[in-house]
């Protein structure tokens, strides 16, 4: 997963690597660009926050133990059909981000 910076394109790798090396690297990658409005990314960040508060808030001794904790948490969360309660509305955005919205004179 990557953002939409111009440095995250195949062409940008030719500045750092030879043509053959850059092509070989890009052939090995599977790129997933984030959408322009990032709503799914915000939801993913919310889920990661829940995960860190509910399952990984303490020191976990090994990678295997971490995998077990996360898998158990994920199974429980999925069985509950947990959803995100998105509370930030367009009206809220107009208030909070008013400097970004044009003022229309009538």
C-alpha positions as CSV (number, residue, x, y, z in Angstrom):
1,X,0.0,0.0,0.0
2,X,1.3,3.4,-0.8
3,X,0.2,7.0,-1.2
4,X,-0.1,8.8,-4.5
5,X,3.3,10.6,-4.5
6,X,5.0,10.9,-7.8
7,X,8.0,9.1,-6.3
8,X,6.0,5.9,-6.0
9,X,5.9,5.1,-9.7
10,X,8.0,2.7,-11.9
11,X,9.6,5.7,-13.6
12,X,11.0,7.1,-10.3
13,X,13.0,3.9,-9.7
14,X,15.1,4.4,-12.8
15,X,16.8,7.3,-11.1
16,X,18.1,5.0,-8.4
17,X,18.7,1.7,-10.3
18,X,19.7,0.5,-13.7
19,X,16.9,-0.2,-16.2
20,X,17.2,-3.9,-15.7
21,X,17.3,-3.7,-11.9
22,X,14.4,-1.3,-11.7
23,X,12.3,-3.5,-14.0
24,X,13.1,-6.6,-11.9
25,X,12.1,-4.8,-8.7
26,X,8.8,-3.5,-10.1
27,X,7.9,-6.9,-11.5
28,X,8.2,-8.3,-8.0
29,X,5.9,-5.6,-6.4
30,X,2.2,-5.5,-6.3
31,X,1.2,-1.8,-5.8
32,X,-2.1,-0.8,-4.2
33,X,-2.6,3.0,-4.4
34,X,-4.8,4.7,-1.9
35,X,-8.0,6.3,-3.1
36,X,-8.0,10.1,-3.3
37,X,-10.4,10.6,-0.5
38,X,-8.9,7.9,1.8
39,X,-12.2,6.9,3.5
40,X,-11.2,3.2,3.6
41,X,-7.8,4.2,5.0
42,X,-9.4,6.1,7.8
43,X,-11.5,3.0,8.6
44,X,-8.4,0.8,8.5
45,X,-6.7,3.2,10.9
46,X,-9.7,3.0,13.3
47,X,-9.6,-0.8,13.2
48,X,-5.8,-0.8,13.9
49,X,-6.5,1.6,16.9
50,X,-9.1,-0.9,18.2
51,X,-6.7,-3.8,17.7
52,X,-3.9,-2.0,19.7
53,X,-6.3,-1.1,22.5
54,X,-7.9,-4.5,22.8
55,X,-5.3,-7.1,21.8
56,X,-1.8,-5.7,21.6
57,X,-1.7,-3.1,24.4
58,X,0.9,-5.1,26.4
59,X,4.3,-6.6,25.6
60,X,3.9,-9.8,23.6
61,X,6.9,-12.1,23.9
62,X,7.1,-13.6,20.4
63,X,5.8,-13.3,16.8
64,X,3.8,-16.5,17.3
65,X,2.1,-15.2,20.4
66,X,1.3,-12.0,18.5
67,X,-0.2,-13.9,15.7
68,X,-2.3,-15.9,18.1
69,X,-3.6,-12.8,19.9
70,X,-4.4,-11.0,16.6
71,X,-6.1,-14.0,15.1
72,X,-8.2,-14.5,18.3
73,X,-9.1,-10.8,18.3
74,X,-10.0,-10.9,14.6
75,X,-12.2,-14.0,14.9
76,X,-14.1,-12.4,17.8
77,X,-14.4,-9.1,16.0
78,X,-15.7,-10.8,12.9
79,X,-18.1,-13.0,14.8
80,X,-19.6,-9.8,16.3
81,X,-20.0,-8.2,12.9
82,X,-18.2,-5.2,14.3
83,X,-18.6,-2.0,12.2
84,X,-17.3,1.5,12.2
85,X,-19.7,4.1,13.5
86,X,-18.7,7.0,11.2
87,X,-19.8,10.2,13.0
88,X,-18.0,12.8,11.0
89,X,-20.7,14.2,8.7
90,X,-20.5,16.7,5.8
91,X,-22.0,19.3,8.1
92,X,-19.3,18.6,10.7
93,X,-16.7,19.0,7.9
94,X,-18.0,22.4,6.9
95,X,-17.7,23.6,10.5
96,X,-14.3,22.0,11.4
97,X,-12.7,22.7,8.0
98,X,-14.4,26.0,7.2
99,X,-11.1,27.5,6.1
100,X,-11.1,25.0,3.2
101,X,-14.6,25.8,2.0
102,X,-15.3,28.9,-0.1
103,X,-17.6,31.6,1.3
104,X,-20.4,32.2,-1.2
105,X,-21.9,35.7,-1.1
106,X,-25.6,35.9,-2.0
